[in-house]
Amino acid sequence: MRGLFPRLLALALLVSGAALAHADLTRITPAAGTTVAAPATVTLQFSEPLTTRFSTFRVMKVPAGTSPQKAAGQALTLRADAPSLASKAVTLPATAAIIRLPLKAALPRGLYVVTWKILSDDSHPVTDFRTFTVR
């Protein structure tokens, strides 16, 4: 009986940890930190399907004198059709592990931020960003 309690406790912690897992970004194209010709699309792949109804995805050129982190925060406050965004408004499926964001044509040179805010299965909002540069 003495050895049973620690085993049950370990099992409970393992199960509760799995239930609190967050969707993680597993791949992004263009790759984070790369310099590329102006892409037509940004693709994000997550470790599990997301409920897109409660998710926001944006791509924006980082304004001069602004940090990528600040630009990411600004981009998330904008409507999907805002003129300052590089991404176009898009209708996503209800759930998806792969998100494709079409971009406006002929993006000018500069640093771009790809940012997202998703709602994990445990109802925890997760916000993050990556950058790429258009040459």
A tleap script that builds the chain and sets N, CA, C and O, in Angstrom:
source leaprc.protein.ff14SB
mol = sequence {
  NMET ARG GLY LEU PHE PRO ARG LEU LEU ALA
  LEU ALA LEU LEU VAL SER GLY ALA ALA LEU
  ALA HIE ALA ASP LEU THR ARG ILE THR PRO
  ALA ALA GLY THR THR VAL ALA ALA PRO ALA
  THR VAL THR LEU GLN PHE SER GLU PRO LEU
  THR THR ARG PHE SER THR PHE ARG VAL MET
  LYS VAL PRO ALA GLY THR SER PRO GLN LYS
  ALA ALA GLY GLN ALA LEU THR LEU ARG ALA
  ASP ALA PRO SER LEU ALA SER LYS ALA VAL
  THR LEU PRO ALA THR ALA ALA ILE ILE ARG
  LEU PRO LEU LYS ALA ALA LEU PRO ARG GLY
  LEU TYR VAL VAL THR TRP LYS ILE LEU SER
  ASP ASP SER HIE PRO VAL THR ASP PHE ARG
  THR PHE THR VAL CARG
}
set mol.1.N position { 0.809 -1.177 0.000 }
set mol.1.CA position { 0.000 0.000 0.000 }
set mol.1.C position { 0.866 1.259 0.000 }
set mol.1.O position { 0.494 2.262 -0.609 }
set mol.2.N position { 2.021 1.219 0.680 }
set mol.2.CA position { 2.875 2.394 0.783 }
set mol.2.C position { 3.411 2.821 -0.581 }
set mol.2.O position { 3.552 4.017 -0.837 }
set mol.3.N position { 3.707 1.881 -1.446 }
set mol.3.CA position { 4.243 2.204 -2.769 }
set mol.3.C position { 3.161 2.617 -3.751 }
set mol.3.O position { 3.470 3.163 -4.810 }
set mol.4.N position { 1.912 2.371 -3.426 }
set mol.4.CA position { 0.819 2.682 -4.334 }
set mol.4.C position { 0.559 4.195 -4.431 }
set mol.4.O position { 0.316 4.704 -5.525 }
set mol.5.N position { 0.607 4.901 -3.324 }
set mol.5.CA position { 0.322 6.338 -3.330 }
set mol.5.C position { 1.293 7.121 -4.226 }
set mol.5.O position { 0.838 7.924 -5.042 }
set mol.6.N position { 2.606 6.917 -4.104 }
set mol.6.CA position { 3.521 7.650 -4.992 }
set mol.6.C position { 3.275 7.334 -6.471 }
set mol.6.O position { 3.416 8.208 -7.326 }
set mol.7.N position { 2.916 6.110 -6.763 }
set mol.7.CA position { 2.646 5.742 -8.166 }
set mol.7.C position { 1.381 6.429 -8.672 }
set mol.7.O position { 1.352 6.922 -9.800 }
set mol.8.N position { 0.349 6.462 -7.855 }
set mol.8.CA position { -0.884 7.136 -8.249 }
set mol.8.C position { -0.657 8.643 -8.410 }
set mol.8.O position { -1.184 9.258 -9.337 }
set mol.9.N position { 0.113 9.219 -7.523 }
set mol.9.CA position { 0.418 10.641 -7.614 }
set mol.9.C position { 1.190 10.942 -8.898 }
set mol.9.O position { 0.884 11.917 -9.585 }
set mol.10.N position { 2.170 10.132 -9.226 }
set mol.10.CA position { 2.948 10.320 -10.452 }
set mol.10.C position { 2.056 10.193 -11.687 }
set mol.10.O position { 2.192 10.965 -12.636 }
set mol.11.N position { 1.154 9.229 -11.673 }
set mol.11.CA position { 0.237 9.041 -12.793 }
set mol.11.C position { -0.692 10.248 -12.927 }
set mol.11.O position { -0.935 10.713 -14.041 }
set mol.12.N position { -1.209 10.760 -11.819 }
set mol.12.CA position { -2.093 11.925 -11.849 }
set mol.12.C position { -1.371 13.145 -12.401 }
set mol.12.O position { -1.946 13.900 -13.186 }
set mol.13.N position { -0.124 13.350 -12.003 }
set mol.13.CA position { 0.648 14.487 -12.510 }
set mol.13.C position { 0.926 14.343 -13.999 }
set mol.13.O position { 0.873 15.324 -14.739 }
set mol.14.N position { 1.219 13.134 -14.437 }
set mol.14.CA position { 1.480 12.884 -15.844 }
set mol.14.C position { 0.234 13.162 -16.675 }
set mol.14.O position { 0.319 13.824 -17.710 }
set mol.15.N position { -0.908 12.673 -16.243 }
set mol.15.CA position { -2.155 12.868 -16.973 }
set mol.15.C position { -2.548 14.338 -16.973 }
set mol.15.O position { -2.955 14.858 -18.012 }
set mol.16.N position { -2.437 15.025 -15.835 }
set mol.16.CA position { -2.811 16.437 -15.794 }
set mol.16.C position { -1.869 17.272 -16.642 }
set mol.16.O position { -2.306 18.255 -17.239 }
set mol.17.N position { -0.599 16.918 -16.717 }
set mol.17.CA position { 0.353 17.638 -17.566 }
set mol.17.C position { 0.006 17.496 -19.026 }
set mol.17.O position { 0.143 18.454 -19.786 }
set mol.18.N position { -0.443 16.316 -19.442 }
set mol.18.CA position { -0.845 16.112 -20.830 }
set mol.18.C position { -2.091 16.923 -21.157 }
set mol.18.O position { -2.231 17.432 -22.269 }
set mol.19.N position { -2.994 17.043 -20.192 }
set mol.19.CA position { -4.227 17.794 -20.426 }
set mol.19.C position { -3.954 19.288 -20.542 }
set mol.19.O position { -4.755 20.005 -21.142 }
set mol.20.N position { -2.857 19.774 -19.992 }
set mol.20.CA position { -2.544 21.190 -20.027 }
set mol.20.C position { -1.578 21.554 -21.153 }
set mol.20.O position { -1.020 22.651 -21.164 }
set mol.21.N position { -1.384 20.649 -22.087 }
set mol.21.CA position { -0.441 20.892 -23.172 }
set mol.21.C position { -0.925 22.025 -24.068 }
set mol.21.O position { -2.127 22.229 -24.238 }
set mol.22.N position { 0.021 22.752 -24.634 }
set mol.22.CA position { -0.283 23.846 -25.550 }
set mol.22.C position { 0.124 23.431 -26.955 }
set mol.22.O position { 1.049 22.641 -27.141 }
set mol.23.N position { -0.572 23.969 -27.929 }
set mol.23.CA position { -0.172 23.755 -29.311 }
set mol.23.C position { 1.126 24.530 -29.534 }
set mol.23.O position { 1.221 25.705 -29.181 }
set mol.24.N position { 2.099 23.882 -30.106 }
set mol.24.CA position { 3.392 24.509 -30.369 }
set mol.24.C position { 3.588 24.672 -31.866 }
set mol.24.O position { 3.150 23.835 -32.655 }
set mol.25.N position { 4.248 25.752 -32.248 }
set mol.25.CA position { 4.627 25.937 -33.638 }
set mol.25.C position { 5.731 24.932 -33.945 }
set mol.25.O position { 6.753 24.900 -33.260 }
set mol.26.N position { 5.527 24.114 -34.972 }
set mol.26.CA position { 6.538 23.122 -35.334 }
set mol.26.C position { 7.294 23.501 -36.605 }
set mol.26.O position { 8.394 23.007 -36.856 }
set mol.27.N position { 6.682 24.398 -37.414 }
set mol.27.CA position { 7.344 24.800 -38.656 }
set mol.27.C position { 6.721 26.102 -39.149 }
set mol.27.O position { 5.520 26.329 -39.002 }
set mol.28.N position { 7.555 26.943 -39.733 }
set mol.28.CA position { 7.070 28.174 -40.347 }
set mol.28.C position { 7.835 28.405 -41.647 }
set mol.28.O position { 9.048 28.203 -41.719 }
set mol.29.N position { 7.094 28.834 -42.673 }
set mol.29.CA position { 7.692 29.140 -43.970 }
set mol.29.C position { 7.202 30.509 -44.396 }
set mol.29.O position { 5.993 30.731 -44.466 }
set mol.30.N position { 8.122 31.448 -44.687 }
set mol.30.CA position { 9.570 31.349 -44.650 }
set mol.30.C position { 10.071 31.084 -43.228 }
set mol.30.O position { 9.450 31.484 -42.243 }
set mol.31.N position { 11.194 30.408 -43.158 }
set mol.31.CA position { 11.773 30.050 -41.860 }
set mol.31.C position { 12.121 31.301 -41.069 }
set mol.31.O position { 12.491 32.331 -41.633 }
set mol.32.N position { 11.996 31.195 -39.768 }
set mol.32.CA position { 12.279 32.313 -38.866 }
set mol.32.C position { 13.706 32.803 -39.048 }
set mol.32.O position { 14.650 32.015 -39.106 }
set mol.33.N position { 13.844 34.121 -39.136 }
set mol.33.CA position { 15.161 34.729 -39.221 }
set mol.33.C position { 15.806 34.706 -40.586 }
set mol.33.O position { 16.941 35.161 -40.732 }
set mol.34.N position { 15.111 34.183 -41.609 }
set mol.34.CA position { 15.717 34.091 -42.933 }
set mol.34.C position { 15.471 35.352 -43.747 }
set mol.34.O position { 14.588 36.152 -43.438 }
set mol.35.N position { 16.277 35.509 -44.801 }
set mol.35.CA position { 16.091 36.582 -45.769 }
set mol.35.C position { 15.671 35.933 -47.074 }
set mol.35.O position { 16.353 35.042 -47.580 }
set mol.36.N position { 14.539 36.383 -47.621 }
set mol.36.CA position { 13.945 35.733 -48.793 }
set mol.36.C position { 13.441 36.778 -49.780 }
set mol.36.O position { 13.272 37.946 -49.433 }
set mol.37.N position { 13.201 36.338 -51.029 }
set mol.37.CA position { 12.459 37.166 -51.980 }
set mol.37.C position { 11.029 37.243 -51.451 }
set mol.37.O position { 10.604 36.368 -50.696 }
set mol.38.N position { 10.297 38.257 -51.830 }
set mol.38.CA position { 8.935 38.452 -51.311 }
set mol.38.C position { 8.092 37.190 -51.509 }
set mol.38.O position { 7.828 36.798 -52.645 }
set mol.39.N position { 7.666 36.549 -50.412 }
set mol.39.CA position { 6.853 35.343 -50.535 }
set mol.39.C position { 5.395 35.694 -50.846 }
set mol.39.O position { 4.956 36.818 -50.603 }
set mol.40.N position { 4.662 34.736 -51.377 }
set mol.40.CA position { 3.237 34.927 -51.652 }
set mol.40.C position { 2.393 34.484 -50.468 }
set mol.40.O position { 1.246 34.906 -50.313 }
set mol.41.N position { 2.978 33.624 -49.632 }
set mol.41.CA position { 2.243 33.030 -48.513 }
set mol.41.C position { 3.172 32.789 -47.343 }
set mol.41.O position { 4.358 32.517 -47.529 }
set mol.42.N position { 2.637 32.886 -46.142 }
set mol.42.CA position { 3.316 32.421 -44.934 }
set mol.42.C position { 2.538 31.207 -44.453 }
set mol.42.O position { 1.309 31.236 -44.388 }
set mol.43.N position { 3.254 30.140 -44.116 }
set mol.43.CA position { 2.609 28.922 -43.638 }
set mol.43.C position { 3.107 28.608 -42.239 }
set mol.43.O position { 4.312 28.565 -41.991 }
set mol.44.N position { 2.175 28.391 -41.334 }
set mol.44.CA position { 2.489 28.006 -39.956 }
set mol.44.C position { 1.942 26.609 -39.718 }
set mol.44.O position { 0.794 26.321 -40.057 }
set mol.45.N position { 2.754 25.747 -39.139 }
set mol.45.CA position { 2.313 24.394 -38.806 }
set mol.45.C position { 2.435 24.216 -37.298 }
set mol.45.O position { 3.487 24.476 -36.715 }
set mol.46.N position { 1.337 23.765 -36.667 }
set mol.46.CA position { 1.289 23.577 -35.224 }
set mol.46.C position { 1.252 22.099 -34.874 }
set mol.46.O position { 0.915 21.259 -35.709 }
set mol.47.N position { 1.601 21.788 -33.631 }
set mol.47.CA position { 1.691 20.406 -33.168 }
set mol.47.C position { 0.330 19.734 -33.043 }
set mol.47.O position { 0.250 18.510 -32.932 }
set mol.48.N position { -0.729 20.517 -33.061 }
set mol.48.CA position { -2.090 19.970 -32.980 }
set mol.48.C position { -3.043 20.960 -33.628 }
set mol.48.O position { -2.713 22.138 -33.764 }
set mol.49.N position { -4.227 20.494 -34.032 }
set mol.49.CA position { -5.196 21.417 -34.633 }
set mol.49.C position { -5.631 22.506 -33.651 }
set mol.49.O position { -5.776 22.267 -32.452 }
set mol.50.N position { -5.834 23.696 -34.192 }
set mol.50.CA position { -6.285 24.847 -33.416 }
set mol.50.C position { -7.745 25.124 -33.746 }
set mol.50.O position { -8.204 24.836 -34.852 }
set mol.51.N position { -8.464 25.678 -32.797 }
set mol.51.CA position { -9.792 26.196 -33.079 }
set mol.51.C position { -9.585 27.609 -33.595 }
set mol.51.O position { -9.290 28.520 -32.820 }
set mol.52.N position { -9.737 27.795 -34.889 }
set mol.52.CA position { -9.374 29.070 -35.501 }
set mol.52.C position { -10.336 30.197 -35.153 }
set mol.52.O position { -9.988 31.369 -35.296 }
set mol.53.N position { -11.527 29.866 -34.704 }
set mol.53.CA position { -12.495 30.901 -34.319 }
set mol.53.C position { -11.930 31.804 -33.219 }
set mol.53.O position { -12.250 32.991 -33.159 }
set mol.54.N position { -11.102 31.242 -32.364 }
set mol.54.CA position { -10.533 31.984 -31.243 }
set mol.54.C position { -9.051 32.282 -31.457 }
set mol.54.O position { -8.311 32.488 -30.495 }
set mol.55.N position { -8.621 32.305 -32.713 }
set mol.55.CA position { -7.215 32.524 -33.039 }
set mol.55.C position { -7.067 33.729 -33.961 }
set mol.55.O position { -7.969 34.051 -34.734 }
set mol.56.N position { -5.926 34.381 -33.867 }
set mol.56.CA position { -5.621 35.530 -34.715 }
set mol.56.C position { -4.234 35.338 -35.299 }
set mol.56.O position { -3.301 34.956 -34.593 }
set mol.57.N position { -4.101 35.604 -36.592 }
set mol.57.CA position { -2.827 35.475 -37.296 }
set mol.57.C position { -2.624 36.726 -38.138 }
set mol.57.O position { -3.531 37.142 -38.857 }
set mol.58.N position { -1.436 37.331 -38.055 }
set mol.58.CA position { -1.152 38.544 -38.806 }
set mol.58.C position { 0.295 38.540 -39.286 }
set mol.58.O position { 1.173 37.952 -38.656 }
set mol.59.N position { 0.526 39.212 -40.422 }
set mol.59.CA position { 1.877 39.471 -40.931 }
set mol.59.C position { 1.948 40.968 -41.195 }
set mol.59.O position { 1.063 41.538 -41.834 }
set mol.60.N position { 3.011 41.602 -40.698 }
set mol.60.CA position { 3.145 43.049 -40.843 }
set mol.60.C position { 4.613 43.416 -40.989 }
set mol.60.O position { 5.483 42.799 -40.374 }
set mol.61.N position { 4.879 44.423 -41.806 }
set mol.61.CA position { 6.235 44.963 -41.901 }
set mol.61.C position { 6.518 45.703 -40.600 }
set mol.61.O position { 5.679 46.466 -40.121 }
set mol.62.N position { 7.694 45.477 -40.031 }
set mol.62.CA position { 8.070 46.135 -38.788 }
set mol.62.C position { 8.428 47.583 -39.110 }
set mol.62.O position { 9.366 47.833 -39.867 }
set mol.63.N position { 7.685 48.549 -38.538 }
set mol.63.CA position { 7.973 49.960 -38.809 }
set mol.63.C position { 9.377 50.345 -38.303 }
set mol.63.O position { 9.855 49.799 -37.308 }
set mol.64.N position { 10.019 51.276 -38.988 }
set mol.64.CA position { 11.344 51.763 -38.578 }
set mol.64.C position { 11.289 52.261 -37.140 }
set mol.64.O position { 10.353 52.957 -36.747 }
set mol.65.N position { 12.297 51.898 -36.366 }
set mol.65.CA position { 12.378 52.339 -34.978 }
set mol.65.C position { 11.503 51.557 -34.015 }
set mol.65.O position { 11.423 51.901 -32.836 }
set mol.66.N position { 10.844 50.504 -34.499 }
set mol.66.CA position { 9.969 49.674 -33.662 }
set mol.66.C position { 10.588 48.287 -33.516 }
set mol.66.O position { 11.130 47.743 -34.478 }
set mol.67.N position { 10.511 47.723 -32.331 }
set mol.67.CA position { 11.017 46.368 -32.129 }
set mol.67.C position { 10.034 45.363 -32.725 }
set mol.67.O position { 8.839 45.643 -32.809 }
set mol.68.N position { 10.530 44.190 -33.143 }
set mol.68.CA position { 9.622 43.153 -33.640 }
set mol.68.C position { 8.552 42.787 -32.611 }
set mol.68.O position { 7.404 42.541 -32.980 }
set mol.69.N position { 8.910 42.749 -31.343 }
set mol.69.CA position { 7.938 42.403 -30.305 }
set mol.69.C position { 6.809 43.435 -30.240 }
set mol.69.O position { 5.638 43.072 -30.131 }
set mol.70.N position { 7.163 44.706 -30.308 }
set mol.70.CA position { 6.136 45.760 -30.268 }
set mol.70.C position { 5.280 45.705 -31.530 }
set mol.70.O position { 4.061 45.857 -31.454 }
set mol.71.N position { 5.903 45.489 -32.688 }
set mol.71.CA position { 5.158 45.381 -33.943 }
set mol.71.C position { 4.198 44.196 -33.907 }
set mol.71.O position { 3.080 44.282 -34.414 }
set mol.72.N position { 4.635 43.088 -33.306 }
set mol.72.CA position { 3.765 41.912 -33.192 }
set mol.72.C position { 2.525 42.249 -32.377 }
set mol.72.O position { 1.411 41.883 -32.749 }
set mol.73.N position { 2.721 42.944 -31.272 }
set mol.73.CA position { 1.587 43.348 -30.447 }
set mol.73.C position { 0.649 44.279 -31.191 }
set mol.73.O position { -0.571 44.152 -31.085 }
set mol.74.N position { 1.210 45.212 -31.940 }
set mol.74.CA position { 0.394 46.142 -32.727 }
set mol.74.C position { -0.406 45.401 -33.787 }
set mol.74.O position { -1.593 45.666 -33.978 }
set mol.75.N position { 0.249 44.471 -34.475 }
set mol.75.CA position { -0.418 43.729 -35.553 }
set mol.75.C position { -1.630 42.960 -35.034 }
set mol.75.O position { -2.647 42.866 -35.722 }
set mol.76.N position { -1.528 42.418 -33.838 }
set mol.76.CA position { -2.647 41.633 -33.290 }
set mol.76.C position { -3.857 42.499 -32.954 }
set mol.76.O position { -4.967 41.981 -32.831 }
set mol.77.N position { -3.661 43.802 -32.804 }
set mol.77.CA position { -4.792 44.682 -32.493 }
set mol.77.C position { -5.524 45.145 -33.749 }
set mol.77.O position { -6.617 45.703 -33.655 }
set mol.78.N position { -4.941 44.921 -34.913 }
set mol.78.CA position { -5.529 45.395 -36.168 }
set mol.78.C position { -6.560 44.418 -36.729 }
set mol.78.O position { -6.486 43.210 -36.506 }
set mol.79.N position { -7.517 44.975 -37.459 }
set mol.79.CA position { -8.480 44.135 -38.174 }
set mol.79.C position { -7.733 43.385 -39.278 }
set mol.79.O position { -6.702 43.850 -39.764 }
set mol.80.N position { -8.254 42.238 -39.666 }
set mol.80.CA position { -7.596 41.398 -40.677 }
set mol.80.C position { -7.427 42.106 -42.021 }
set mol.80.O position { -6.539 41.752 -42.796 }
set mol.81.N position { -8.265 43.096 -42.303 }
set mol.81.CA position { -8.178 43.806 -43.581 }
set mol.81.C position { -7.485 45.168 -43.467 }
set mol.81.O position { -7.602 45.996 -44.371 }
set mol.82.N position { -6.768 45.407 -42.369 }
set mol.82.CA position { -6.090 46.693 -42.176 }
set mol.82.C position { -5.044 46.914 -43.268 }
set mol.82.O position { -4.294 45.994 -43.596 }
set mol.83.N position { -4.983 48.125 -43.836 }
set mol.83.CA position { -4.028 48.396 -44.916 }
set mol.83.C position { -2.565 48.250 -44.503 }
set mol.83.O position { -1.717 47.986 -45.356 }
set mol.84.N position { -2.245 48.414 -43.216 }
set mol.84.CA position { -0.848 48.314 -42.784 }
set mol.84.C position { -0.361 46.876 -42.642 }
set mol.84.O position { 0.825 46.651 -42.403 }
set mol.85.N position { -1.247 45.908 -42.784 }
set mol.85.CA position { -0.836 44.506 -42.716 }
set mol.85.C position { -0.313 44.039 -44.073 }
set mol.85.O position { -0.760 44.508 -45.120 }
set mol.86.N position { 0.635 43.112 -44.037 }
set mol.86.CA position { 1.135 42.480 -45.259 }
set mol.86.C position { 0.285 41.270 -45.616 }
set mol.86.O position { 0.257 40.845 -46.772 }
set mol.87.N position { -0.407 40.714 -44.628 }
set mol.87.CA position { -1.281 39.567 -44.870 }
set mol.87.C position { -2.646 40.045 -45.328 }
set mol.87.O position { -3.107 41.123 -44.953 }
set mol.88.N position { -3.288 39.213 -46.154 }
set mol.88.CA position { -4.643 39.485 -46.612 }
set mol.88.C position { -5.620 38.836 -45.630 }
set mol.88.O position { -5.273 37.877 -44.941 }
set mol.89.N position { -6.827 39.361 -45.573 }
set mol.89.CA position { -7.871 38.712 -44.770 }
set mol.89.C position { -8.153 37.350 -45.399 }
set mol.89.O position { -8.197 37.218 -46.622 }
set mol.90.N position { -8.341 36.351 -44.559 }
set mol.90.CA position { -8.542 34.992 -45.053 }
set mol.90.C position { -9.586 34.298 -44.183 }
set mol.90.O position { -9.685 34.559 -42.984 }
set mol.91.N position { -10.356 33.417 -44.798 }
set mol.91.CA position { -11.304 32.593 -44.058 }
set mol.91.C position { -10.643 31.244 -43.818 }
set mol.91.O position { -10.258 30.555 -44.763 }
set mol.92.N position { -10.516 30.874 -42.561 }
set mol.92.CA position { -9.852 29.618 -42.193 }
set mol.92.C position { -10.886 28.554 -41.860 }
set mol.92.O position { -12.006 28.880 -41.467 }
set mol.93.N position { -10.518 27.271 -42.014 }
set mol.93.CA position { -11.424 26.213 -41.568 }
set mol.93.C position { -11.611 26.292 -40.050 }
set mol.93.O position { -10.811 26.927 -39.362 }
set mol.94.N position { -12.644 25.663 -39.531 }
set mol.94.CA position { -12.961 25.727 -38.094 }
set mol.94.C position { -11.800 25.246 -37.230 }
set mol.94.O position { -11.520 25.833 -36.185 }
set mol.95.N position { -11.135 24.200 -37.653 }
set mol.95.CA position { -9.945 23.711 -36.964 }
set mol.95.C position { -8.872 23.423 -38.011 }
set mol.95.O position { -9.164 22.987 -39.125 }
set mol.96.N position { -7.643 23.676 -37.629 }
set mol.96.CA position { -6.539 23.428 -38.559 }
set mol.96.C position { -5.222 23.391 -37.801 }
set mol.96.O position { -5.018 24.146 -36.850 }
set mol.97.N position { -4.336 22.510 -38.228 }
set mol.97.CA position { -2.984 22.462 -37.687 }
set mol.97.C position { -2.025 23.219 -38.600 }
set mol.97.O position { -0.937 23.612 -38.179 }
set mol.98.N position { -2.436 23.422 -39.858 }
set mol.98.CA position { -1.632 24.167 -40.821 }
set mol.98.C position { -2.421 25.404 -41.236 }
set mol.98.O position { -3.547 25.309 -41.723 }
set mol.99.N position { -1.807 26.563 -41.033 }
set mol.99.CA position { -2.432 27.849 -41.345 }
set mol.99.C position { -1.660 28.484 -42.491 }
set mol.99.O position { -0.447 28.672 -42.396 }
set mol.100.N position { -2.356 28.814 -43.572 }
set mol.100.CA position { -1.734 29.489 -44.711 }
set mol.100.C position { -2.280 30.912 -44.786 }
set mol.100.O position { -3.488 31.132 -44.876 }
set mol.101.N position { -1.355 31.870 -44.746 }
set mol.101.CA position { -1.728 33.285 -44.787 }
set mol.101.C position { -1.270 33.890 -46.109 }
set mol.101.O position { -0.070 34.071 -46.319 }
set mol.102.N position { -2.200 34.206 -46.998 }
set mol.102.CA position { -1.795 34.849 -48.257 }
set mol.102.C position { -1.315 36.267 -47.980 }
set mol.102.O position { -1.861 36.969 -47.129 }
set mol.103.N position { -0.285 36.676 -48.713 }
set mol.103.CA position { 0.303 37.997 -48.527 }
set mol.103.C position { -0.018 38.897 -49.713 }
set mol.103.O position { -0.302 38.424 -50.814 }
set mol.104.N position { 0.033 40.194 -49.471 }
set mol.104.CA position { -0.176 41.158 -50.539 }
set mol.104.C position { 0.971 41.040 -51.542 }
set mol.104.O position { 2.068 40.608 -51.187 }
set mol.105.N position { 0.719 41.422 -52.781 }
set mol.105.CA position { 1.720 41.301 -53.849 }
set mol.105.C position { 2.856 42.299 -53.642 }
set mol.105.O position { 2.670 43.388 -53.098 }
set mol.106.N position { 4.027 41.890 -54.093 }
set mol.106.CA position { 5.217 42.758 -54.146 }
set mol.106.C position { 5.524 43.440 -52.817 }
set mol.106.O position { 5.563 44.667 -52.735 }
set mol.107.N position { 5.738 42.646 -51.791 }
set mol.107.CA position { 6.102 43.220 -50.493 }
set mol.107.C position { 7.412 43.991 -50.617 }
set mol.107.O position { 8.359 43.508 -51.239 }
set mol.108.N position { 7.473 45.181 -50.033 }
set mol.108.CA position { 8.726 45.938 -50.089 }
set mol.108.C position { 9.794 45.307 -49.193 }
set mol.108.O position { 9.488 44.528 -48.290 }
set mol.109.N position { 11.042 45.659 -49.462 }
set mol.109.CA position { 12.147 45.175 -48.626 }
set mol.109.C position { 11.917 45.557 -47.182 }
set mol.109.O position { 11.293 46.573 -46.875 }
set mol.110.N position { 12.441 44.714 -46.296 }
set mol.110.CA position { 12.365 45.051 -44.885 }
set mol.110.C position { 12.107 43.843 -44.003 }
set mol.110.O position { 11.994 42.711 -44.472 }
set mol.111.N position { 12.018 44.119 -42.720 }
set mol.111.CA position { 11.778 43.096 -41.698 }
set mol.111.C position { 10.276 42.937 -41.497 }
set mol.111.O position { 9.551 43.924 -41.373 }
set mol.112.N position { 9.817 41.698 -41.465 }
set mol.112.CA position { 8.401 41.387 -41.279 }
set mol.112.C position { 8.236 40.527 -40.036 }
set mol.112.O position { 9.098 39.715 -39.701 }
set mol.113.N position { 7.117 40.723 -39.368 }
set mol.113.CA position { 6.783 39.922 -38.201 }
set mol.113.C position { 5.545 39.093 -38.536 }
set mol.113.O position { 4.565 39.595 -39.086 }
set mol.114.N position { 5.620 37.826 -38.192 }
set mol.114.CA position { 4.476 36.908 -38.289 }
set mol.114.C position { 4.064 36.647 -36.852 }
set mol.114.O position { 4.850 36.117 -36.067 }
set mol.115.N position { 2.840 37.015 -36.502 }
set mol.115.CA position { 2.413 36.900 -35.118 }
set mol.115.C position { 1.077 36.176 -35.016 }
set mol.115.O position { 0.264 36.205 -35.940 }
set mol.116.N position { 0.870 35.536 -33.888 }
set mol.116.CA position { -0.372 34.807 -33.684 }
set mol.116.C position { -0.760 34.802 -32.217 }
set mol.116.O position { 0.072 34.919 -31.318 }
set mol.117.N position { -2.051 34.661 -32.021 }
set mol.117.CA position { -2.617 34.471 -30.685 }
set mol.117.C position { -3.604 33.327 -30.833 }
set mol.117.O position { -4.585 33.427 -31.569 }
set mol.118.N position { -3.333 32.242 -30.128 }
set mol.118.CA position { -4.182 31.057 -30.229 }
set mol.118.C position { -4.722 30.698 -28.854 }
set mol.118.O position { -4.180 31.118 -27.832 }
set mol.119.N position { -5.778 29.930 -28.840 }
set mol.119.CA position { -6.362 29.456 -27.598 }
set mol.119.C position { -6.091 27.970 -27.503 }
set mol.119.O position { -6.584 27.193 -28.321 }
set mol.120.N position { -5.304 27.565 -26.502 }
set mol.120.CA position { -4.975 26.153 -26.331 }
set mol.120.C position { -6.163 25.383 -25.779 }
set mol.120.O position { -7.156 25.970 -25.349 }
set mol.121.N position { -6.051 24.068 -25.798 }
set mol.121.CA position { -7.125 23.203 -25.306 }
set mol.121.C position { -7.503 23.501 -23.864 }
set mol.121.O position { -8.652 23.297 -23.473 }
set mol.122.N position { -6.557 23.979 -23.072 }
set mol.122.CA position { -6.842 24.271 -21.666 }
set mol.122.C position { -7.347 25.704 -21.470 }
set mol.122.O position { -7.369 26.204 -20.345 }
set mol.123.N position { -7.752 26.363 -22.558 }
set mol.123.CA position { -8.294 27.728 -22.556 }
set mol.123.C position { -7.248 28.785 -22.212 }
set mol.123.O position { -7.602 29.892 -21.806 }
set mol.124.N position { -5.989 28.465 -22.366 }
set mol.124.CA position { -4.894 29.407 -22.100 }
set mol.124.C position { -4.502 30.080 -23.414 }
set mol.124.O position { -4.141 29.385 -24.363 }
set mol.125.N position { -4.563 31.425 -23.500 }
set mol.125.CA position { -4.131 32.088 -24.730 }
set mol.125.C position { -2.604 32.049 -24.854 }
set mol.125.O position { -1.885 32.287 -23.884 }
set mol.126.N position { -2.135 31.752 -26.036 }
set mol.126.CA position { -0.704 31.698 -26.320 }
set mol.126.C position { -0.418 32.674 -27.454 }
set mol.126.O position { -0.993 32.564 -28.537 }
set mol.127.N position { 0.471 33.629 -27.201 }
set mol.127.CA position { 0.841 34.631 -28.200 }
set mol.127.C position { 2.339 34.496 -28.471 }
set mol.127.O position { 3.140 34.343 -27.549 }
set mol.128.N position { 2.698 34.555 -29.753 }
set mol.128.CA position { 4.107 34.440 -30.122 }
set mol.128.C position { 4.317 35.081 -31.477 }
set mol.128.O position { 3.353 35.489 -32.124 }
set mol.129.N position { 5.561 35.177 -31.916 }
set mol.129.CA position { 5.866 35.734 -33.223 }
set mol.129.C position { 7.202 35.213 -33.710 }
set mol.129.O position { 8.023 34.720 -32.935 }
set mol.130.N position { 7.402 35.334 -35.018 }
set mol.130.CA position { 8.674 35.060 -35.672 }
set mol.130.C position { 8.885 36.172 -36.701 }
set mol.130.O position { 7.944 36.878 -37.064 }
set mol.131.N position { 10.115 36.320 -37.164 }
set mol.131.CA position { 10.411 37.339 -38.155 }
set mol.131.C position { 11.081 36.724 -39.377 }
set mol.131.O position { 11.666 35.644 -39.307 }
set mol.132.N position { 10.982 37.432 -40.495 }
set mol.132.CA position { 11.751 37.135 -41.694 }
set mol.132.C position { 11.999 38.479 -42.384 }
set mol.132.O position { 11.329 39.471 -42.099 }
set mol.133.N position { 12.962 38.490 -43.285 }
set mol.133.CA position { 13.327 39.715 -44.005 }
set mol.133.C position { 13.116 39.507 -45.488 }
set mol.133.O position { 13.475 38.464 -46.034 }
set mol.134.N position { 12.527 40.507 -46.144 }
set mol.134.CA position { 12.376 40.495 -47.598 }
set mol.134.C position { 13.533 41.296 -48.172 }
set mol.134.O position { 13.768 42.438 -47.777 }
set mol.135.N position { 14.256 40.686 -49.112 }
set mol.135.CA position { 15.406 41.377 -49.724 }
set mol.135.C position { 14.999 42.181 -50.935 }
set mol.135.O position { 15.843 42.820 -51.564 }
savepdb mol mol.pdb
quit
